[in-house]
Amino acid sequence: MHNFSLMGAGRIGKMHAANITSNPRCNLSYVYDVNKDFAHQVAKDNNAKVASSPEEAVNNSDVDAVFIASATPTHVEYITMGAKAGKAVFCEKPIDLDIKKVNECYETIKDFKVPIQIGFNRRFDNSHRKLKLAKDNGEIGNLEMIIITSRDPEPPGLDYLKAAGGFFRDTTIHDFDLSRFILGDDPIVEVSAYGSQLFSEDIKKVGDQDTAMFIMRSQKNVLIHINNSRRAVYGYDQRLEIFGSKGMMISNNQSPTSVEVFDNQRTYANDLIHFFFIERYDQAYKDELNDFVNTLENKNIPSVTFEDGRNALILANAAYESFETAKSVKVNFK
């Protein structure tokens, strides 16, 4: 049984707490949040203790792993604290919005030799993983294109937008990582980004984009197309397509049921697709936790490393440079 401290008891922290508690190999020992009401509620729901400080949550000798689901500006601090305490660390994306802080964090923690996994949960979606395995096994021949559609059902509130770090770093960063996951050892070398303000006044107020497209090229000349929107009235639109010399495979949207209706007027599906990420990637969140626990037990390298988190941010930064300069940008992962 592995004892966890949870840093952050908001919406995503609450979900992770439930997953830790329901996992037979895990125990939630401590919960810390600057919002004491949130911390007390999550602790109560999961039979855990409330830590009075980050140090109490991280440094306790009973704790094996630190699970970071707090606000992004705290991630580097908590990763560093966990590594120095000799704890395994799981951290939600992104590591930070500032690549300098990410690099400084790496230099600080690199000698502590503790596993650090970053929460790019889409890698653990069963359908996405099946496409990755098929690609690696040569089932579609030589990979030629990756097409990713990722659209939120509705824009977030103004307070969230002010702190999110921009559309590309907040949302598209998942798609940058998913592209890298599918490509494997074929790095992305070039990014072109386009964005528009089409419908959200709040997004205009913070100077961000509500609609975006990206074209990227890998070292082996695979082309990647990503399209994003902050609004899809039909639900959380999540599609992944890989195209190659021998065919195509698609990981499609999912609905609560697979019921379809057939009558003398038309054929149609009865259910809308899942509304948002917690429902759509429910099993993926559980599977990434299991993968992290496997890392603890087998003492192997995490499936999603600190470097993966860093590289996804580098791609997001390159995308912003491309958007702001209206030019294609060469990617430098150094």
Secondary structure, 3 states (H helix, E strand, C coil): CEEEEEECCCHHHHHHHHHHHHCCCEEEEEEECCCHHHHHHHHHHCCCEECCCHHHHHHCCCCCEEEECCCHHHHHHHHHHHHHCCCEEEEECCCCCCHHHHHHHHHHHCCCCCCEEEECHHHHCHHHHHHHHHHHCCCCCCEEEEEEEEECCCCCCHHHHHHCCCHHHHHHHHHHHHHHHHHCCCCEEEEEEEEECCCCHHHHHCCCCCEEEEEEEECCCCEEEEEEECCCCCCCEEEEEEEECCEEEEECCCCCCCCEEECCCCEEECCCCCCCHHHHCHHHHHHHHHHHHHHHHHCCCCCCCHHHHHHHHHHHHHHHHHHHHCCCEECCCC
